[in-house]
């Protein structure tokens, strides 16, 4: 799917929509989400939705709340206020009686496996081979047989161009190779939603292209819904259906990549893009 | 009387080797107990309701003398419980207070990202602990755990206080019977070295093999 084949309903509810109204169409809905760390408000009554199959890039300065959005979706953090919905089901909360209460660990575990995440620091398990890193969750979460999981690992490593590294240990790989294994590990769960948290930020510049090529391949060959936090503006422009510019925990501007990168409306977007392009 | 009587030395050596064997058995069983119990305690301490209680108990054990604990439990134990059993239990529990701290430091040393990756993959708790966190944590603390094996081995003579026929007790018995305490206690030191030095070398090898990964 190319960016021009944007799914229907890709407007940002936080900007010009209402979250409840989008719940029926969107795979992911953030409904008045607030996240505070102590006195610091990182997300401030955030509303937005993501359609099935949509690829959304989150851009903005450090501390604007982009990574927190991914971490809330991955249930690595809990919302302070508001609700997150995935596929019409409450995700941050669960129904109890006539009301909603914060989701229990069992509730989350049953739903979390629909989402995969690739981290900035790779987070491969150093005590396991590449094969075992990729097989671990399919075998122990999805209940796949070891042979099937191993075959899936081999296929995914071919996809990320590391078929010959299947029995290596993470410490024997370069940063770029580790990140490609991490992508394969996330894809092994066949997630409906893939979260990419600054996946090239920890890499040496010459290793970035290899990882981005793999992600382009994933974007072109699958219909996974992707949320991507990145400072790689070229990648964001090529792959995204929609770009959300964040500032101070809110969406400052949202639109098609051509509009955001070619003709940004907001001053904050213009100054951010200028500073990023100058630094690159 | 000669300072050193070789004939007497060879005569009592079987008795002392018997004591050494008892010492080794006590150390091995108590150490295995300390390894397992310490791990259980270090994990249980992460559960809020157990944390503060266990912290208090561990502090109490670490800050009171082992010999006092041995005598205290021996006096309270039913007469059917042997000194050897009391010795193994007290040594095991006492050292678990230390091994629990060692495990805790190892667990806290596992990068936050490892926990997050396990969570992001929806791994169940037993895989997160058993396949990811503990293998990484334990590798890092092998040297510290190994040091406690040697320390425990050297503490077993304290079981002398509750009459267990370990090496020191045997040396005291045979030495005082024939007034040859110099030979008896020199042999004790020698026999401790015979076990301690190879154990220390073995532990260093384990360190090199596992910790460097």
HADDOCK unambig.tbl for C-alpha pairs under 7 A between the chains (distance, minus, plus):
assign (segid A and resid 74 and name CA) (segid B and resid 120 and name CA) 6.21 0.50 0.50
assign (segid A and resid 76 and name CA) (segid B and resid 116 and name CA) 6.83 0.50 0.50
assign (segid A and resid 109 and name CA) (segid B and resid 122 and name CA) 5.79 0.50 0.50
assign (segid A and resid 112 and name CA) (segid B and resid 122 and name CA) 6.22 0.50 0.50
assign (segid A and resid 113 and name CA) (segid B and resid 121 and name CA) 6.49 0.50 0.50
assign (segid A and resid 113 and name CA) (segid B and resid 122 and name CA) 5.67 0.50 0.50
assign (segid A and resid 116 and name CA) (segid B and resid 120 and name CA) 6.47 0.50 0.50
assign (segid A and resid 116 and name CA) (segid B and resid 121 and name CA) 6.89 0.50 0.50
assign (segid A and resid 117 and name CA) (segid B and resid 120 and name CA) 6.34 0.50 0.50
assign (segid A and resid 123 and name CA) (segid B and resid 113 and name CA) 5.49 0.50 0.50
assign (segid A and resid 123 and name CA) (segid B and resid 114 and name CA) 5.70 0.50 0.50
assign (segid A and resid 123 and name CA) (segid B and resid 117 and name CA) 6.09 0.50 0.50
assign (segid A and resid 125 and name CA) (segid B and resid 114 and name CA) 6.76 0.50 0.50
assign (segid A and resid 125 and name CA) (segid B and resid 132 and name CA) 6.71 0.50 0.50
assign (segid A and resid 127 and name CA) (segid B and resid 136 and name CA) 6.61 0.50 0.50
assign (segid A and resid 137 and name CA) (segid B and resid 121 and name CA) 5.95 0.50 0.50
assign (segid A and resid 137 and name CA) (segid B and resid 123 and name CA) 6.17 0.50 0.50
assign (segid A and resid 140 and name CA) (segid B and resid 123 and name CA) 6.79 0.50 0.50
assign (segid A and resid 141 and name CA) (segid B and resid 122 and name CA) 6.67 0.50 0.50
assign (segid A and resid 141 and name CA) (segid B and resid 123 and name CA) 6.09 0.50 0.50
